[in-house]
Amino acid sequence: MDDIVNEAYGIVQCKECPWYKACVVPMKFTTEDIRRQLEQASPGTNAPQIDSVTQNLLSSMATAAQNSLLEGCPVFIQRLRSNPKLAQKLKQIMLDWGSEEKSEQQ
């Protein structure tokens, strides 16, 4: 009986979530976002104009952040943390991505 209640709670919790059907999305960082964060980290100092080298560094940081960070639904993250087998299945699906198509073509 507890399993049924837990499963129903999970479904309701998911449908009430503002992330419904969009559990994971790439985080979006721009050079401007990073510059603002740097300015906020040191309030009261007059930040000089950013030179081209620093601008390139900030752009690289923004690109790296977009390629490596995800925002995730708290329900989805909790489910992954509480069920290592689920996390492993998702990892395996991603590792095998496209291999079925290659094997079918051969």
FENJO-V457247 format. One record per residue. N is the residue number from 0. PSI is psi in whole degrees, 0 to 359 (* if undefined). OMEGA is omega in whole degrees, 0 to 359 (* if undefined). NEAR is the number of other ideal C-beta (glycine too) atoms within 12 Angstrom. Layout:
BEGIN
N|PSI|OMEGA|NEAR / N|PSI|OMEGA|NEAR
END
This chain:
BEGIN
0|322|179|7 / 1|324|180|8 / 2|319|180|9 / 3|317|180|10 / 4|316|179|11 / 5|319|179|15 / 6|317|178|14 / 7|318|178|14 / 8|318|179|17 / 9|319|179|21 / 10|314|180|16 / 11|317|180|14 / 12|319|180|20 / 13|315|182|22 / 14|334|178|15 / 15|348|183|14 / 16|137|178|21 / 17|347|179|14 / 18|5|189|20 / 19|123|180|15 / 20|17|173|13 / 21|59|189|16 / 22|329|183|21 / 23|133|176|20 / 24|148|176|15 / 25|141|175|16 / 26|145|181|19 / 27|118|177|17 / 28|138|173|24 / 29|166|177|18 / 30|321|180|25 / 31|321|178|17 / 32|315|181|19 / 33|319|178|27 / 34|317|178|24 / 35|320|179|18 / 36|319|178|19 / 37|320|178|20 / 38|321|180|19 / 39|333|181|13 / 40|336|180|12 / 41|72|182|13 / 42|149|177|11 / 43|342|177|8 / 44|139|178|10 / 45|105|181|8 / 46|125|178|17 / 47|165|177|11 / 48|143|182|10 / 49|127|179|19 / 50|175|186|11 / 51|327|179|11 / 52|314|179|10 / 53|321|178|18 / 54|317|178|18 / 55|320|178|14 / 56|314|179|18 / 57|320|178|26 / 58|318|178|22 / 59|320|178|17 / 60|319|180|24 / 61|317|179|26 / 62|315|180|20 / 63|319|180|16 / 64|318|180|22 / 65|327|183|21 / 66|351|185|14 / 67|351|183|12 / 68|144|177|17 / 69|148|168|19 / 70|139|181|19 / 71|149|176|22 / 72|134|180|23 / 73|327|178|18 / 74|315|179|26 / 75|314|180|27 / 76|317|179|19 / 77|320|179|19 / 78|320|177|27 / 79|319|180|22 / 80|325|183|13 / 81|348|183|14 / 82|88|182|16 / 83|331|179|12 / 84|321|178|12 / 85|314|179|18 / 86|319|179|19 / 87|321|177|13 / 88|315|179|15 / 89|319|178|20 / 90|316|181|14 / 91|320|177|13 / 92|316|181|14 / 93|322|179|13 / 94|326|182|11 / 95|1|185|14 / 96|123|177|12 / 97|345|182|12 / 98|330|177|14 / 99|319|180|11 / 100|320|179|10 / 101|318|182|10 / 102|328|178|9 / 103|328|181|8 / 104|336|183|8 / 105|*|*|7
END
